[in-house]
Amino acid sequence: MKVLILTTRQNHVWTSMQEIIPSLENLWSSLEGIESQIINVDEISIKDLLPKVLWAENFVVTAFNLKIVSALEVIRKSIKHPGRIFFYMHNMQTIGAWPLEAWGLNKLLNTNDRFIVTCENDIRSMKLCYENARYFKHPFFIENQVTRETVCKEEDVDFIFIGRISAQKNLHNLIWAFSKYLSVKKSDAKLIFYGKEDDLGSPNMGWSCENYMEKLRSFSEDLSIEKNVIFRGFVNRDEIERELEHRDYVFISPSLHSDENFGIAAFRSLISGRRAVLSDWGGHSDYRNYFEKQLELIAVEQSSFGPVVSSEAILESMLNISSKESLPSHCPSYYEKSNLIRIITAELSRESEAQSELILTVEAREVVNRQKGLENNFSTGIFNDYSDKLSHTFFSAYGMKAVERKVEFDRNFYDLSPWSEIKGNRIEITDPHKSCYSLEIENGDYPLRDLARNTRYVSKSIIDKLYSGGFCRISNLDLSTSRYLQDHCSVSIEILRERVLNFFEVNNIENPYFADCEEQNVDESKIVNIVLFGGYLQRILESGCWNFSKFHFWVLSPSVKKVLVEICGLEADSISVIPREELFSISKVKKVSLEKNVDLVYAGRISRVKNIELLIYTNYYLQVLLKKDIKLNLIGDFDENYHDYWGYFSSSKNYEEELNELVNSLEWPFSKPVFLRKVNHDKWALKNFTSPHYISLSSYLSEDFAVSVAQAQEKGWPCILSNWGAHQDVKGATLVSVNNILPYLKRNIFIKAYGENIAKEIISSKTICLGNDLETFNRLVVTPKEMDLARSHLVKKYSRNIMLILRGAGERFAQQSIGESFYEDLTKRLGGYSLRNSILIVKDGVNEVGFLENKATNDLSSISEISKYEILTASEVVKKRNLIKVMQAESIAFSFPKEDGVELFQFVSSLVEGEDKIFFLKDEHV
């Protein structure tokens, strides 16, 4: 058989074609039993070509250009040669093969000819071009394969890209991913680019991209990784081989080029035994069948912006490649020359079939129609843009896949890409590959920030659109550290952190991560021991920002563990509790004794969350009832915080003014409370107090340890504490009923009456804390997937609005019905409640400051055991969730006369069996 090989050198403008075309010439010339001649159509005249054509039986076309068209016209038009043509498509199948139609080759080729492609995605693309064409596949042949020496696998390995520095190769997303890789791995790896810049941009969309190399350098500088990103420029292949011969490295290419039908540089690295990270695209996809042990493929996802290989997907593959192997040099038999000769010989041996005209598909015909008149502007502006549905059809054939996203958008921050920025009320995107987009900001609850740290809270639809397009990513372990500086508990956190570290060291517990502290060095590849302090709830909500592959939790109180298990849905064995006695040397604590004059001491924040008003009233009634100088010393700085579960709260005065007015409004039998400010955290317990007793009636949601209580315990002081949070762990302390401290989840306007109740409770010393029996330390490990499920369950149960807690807007959440349910569930886990079977109904508005100022309050003296009553306002009674409580109540008290609420009384009477359960207070001021 005689084969004429028609080839060209014009296509050598592409570096890869300088290798591919000669190898195809060599391959066809090596066929046994085949006589062949190679003709360079660039250099031969029609006259000289004619006898060569008459000599040949079959023809091979190694590449397409206009000279090839002229040669095929001689074969099929002039001579009407019946021989078959074997035609290498290269990239034409991804553009509907329209150049063949535009230059008349569709009329010269027929169904007896063979189109040759190099990968399975090419075959899928061919099916979009012709209804009846015949084709076969074989990979490219690489001559002079270099056998590199086997190298030891390196953990902190460099990443190498070899190829055109082109926007089509998606290198800007690679740099963005690499910046996060360096941070996550605590790595000093290098990202090295070998290659010459081009300005092609997206020619199929008619978009150019100038100065791409300069843009990449700029992105590297903006991300502060310029020392780790190296641009070598064009380097001869032999020199590259010499440089890399003795090195372990990872070849990486997240390319979205529509002619990525093989990947010569990637193939050379793979057969040398090196690892590779490649987009699951074009010819890259076939490598999974032959290089699985050393290959990571990055998913190419469908979006309204076309195919996306996002920085997050690249990062995941860069991290995963460490588990792959570096191997000795090897070439799978599929790529060996002998196998390619076998494939080609089999095709040549097939008998000729009946010839018929090639029929374009509907998709190819549409492409052709769009290109009419553009014959002199080869492959430019084929599609309208990346949202063009026709382009998506071809992209899907080449590797783009529709992915059902299972991302829960409940993370801490979303970072915009370095080529995007927030400008006024718009997000401006200047993607080197995808061109420019402008999105109007829709306000919402999702924090989005650009590289300049401009932050806007935007809607879920905006986040979803940006995320699916690869223009933003979840900010893993890149939390805003400003919150640590602003944390009112920062002193306690630092004290506890130091003691927990000592505890871990003694118990050989490694790799700690303090979720409430500033950045730390953590080995994400090992089990991370996450220590949760008072911000445990916020940290769980933002746990999607952790990059840990497996972790275990440590908390400081069983009450926190109870919340994490019963509300957040974590496995009990995934949480260990550090005993407070392991962190502080607790002396034998004395019992509360108020038989003589004593100093009550509170140390900490002078804050509403610590219930200081209630503490002052309690102190007042202790003096009144005991007729002794029970002096209250309040040590700390004032702040304006208040309980999230109160909902919105406002006051015309600051807290210091309010407390001073309260103190001065009472007729103290003995010493007034004193405020001591600016006392060092390690000095306050050394002051000269008379028979000191520590006291705290806190119902703070973050009461997970109470450092000042432990410091008092070290001195052996008796403790009077709320039966709340970590206070329940303080052995020997007198515990005050939470029913008296927290009668309902609003500001307690009956605080004076409850202060009196608490004073009586302290005097009787009913409840002494026995502490908690702690289990041995657990070791169950949590994975990110399990954590995502737990967090998603939490968000689903209490609605997406629970994320308001992360924004410091818990009071907004508490105003909602679902938020009210959440805080009720939370406080029940934190507080030692006893069952409240009775209900007190008060007028609407009693939670307002104006009501407090008109002095129309009631000391509730007519109700015995007031702590057994749940307090509801008139409007709360008719809420669905409270109707059952009303129906099952043992007794119902109205704080206002019957005539002020006849309809409500009648409604409640209809729900309750027996009017003897309902009564009215004697005092009718409320």
Secondary structure by P-SEA (a helix, b strand, c coil): cbbbbbbbcccccccccccaaaaaaaaaaaccccccccccccccccccaaaaaaaccbbbbccccaaaaaaaaaacccccccbbbbccccccccccaaaaaaacccccccccbbbbbccaaaaaaaaacccccccccccccccccccccccccccbbbbbbbcccccccaaaaaaaaaaaaaaaacccccccccccccccccccccbbbcaaaaaaaaaaaaacccccccccccccaaaaaaaaccbbbbbbbbcccccccccaaaaaaaaaccccccccccccccccccccccbbbbbbccccccccccaaaaaaaaaaccccccccccccccccaaaaaaaaaaaaaccccccccccccaaaaaaaaaacccccccccccccccccaaaaaaaaaacccccccccccccccccccccccccccbbbbbcccccbbbbccccccbbbbccccccccccaaaaaaaaaacccccccccccccccccccaaaaaaaaaaaaaaaaaaacccccccccccbbbbccccccccccccaaaaaaaaccccccccbbbbbccaaaaaaaacccccccccbbbbbcccccccccccccccccbbbbbbbcccccccaaaaaaaaaaaaaaaacccbbbbbbbbbbccccccccbbbbcccaaaaaaaaaaacccccccbbbbcccccccccccccccbbbbbbcccccccccaaaaaaaaabbbbbbccccccccccccccccccccccccccccaaaaaaaaaaaaaaacccccccccccccccccccaaaaaaaaaaaaaaaccccccccccaaaaaaacaaaaaaaaaaaaaacccccccbbbbbccccccaaaaaaccccccccccccccbbbbcccccccccaaaaaaaccbbbbcccccccaaaaaaaaaaccccccbbbbccccc
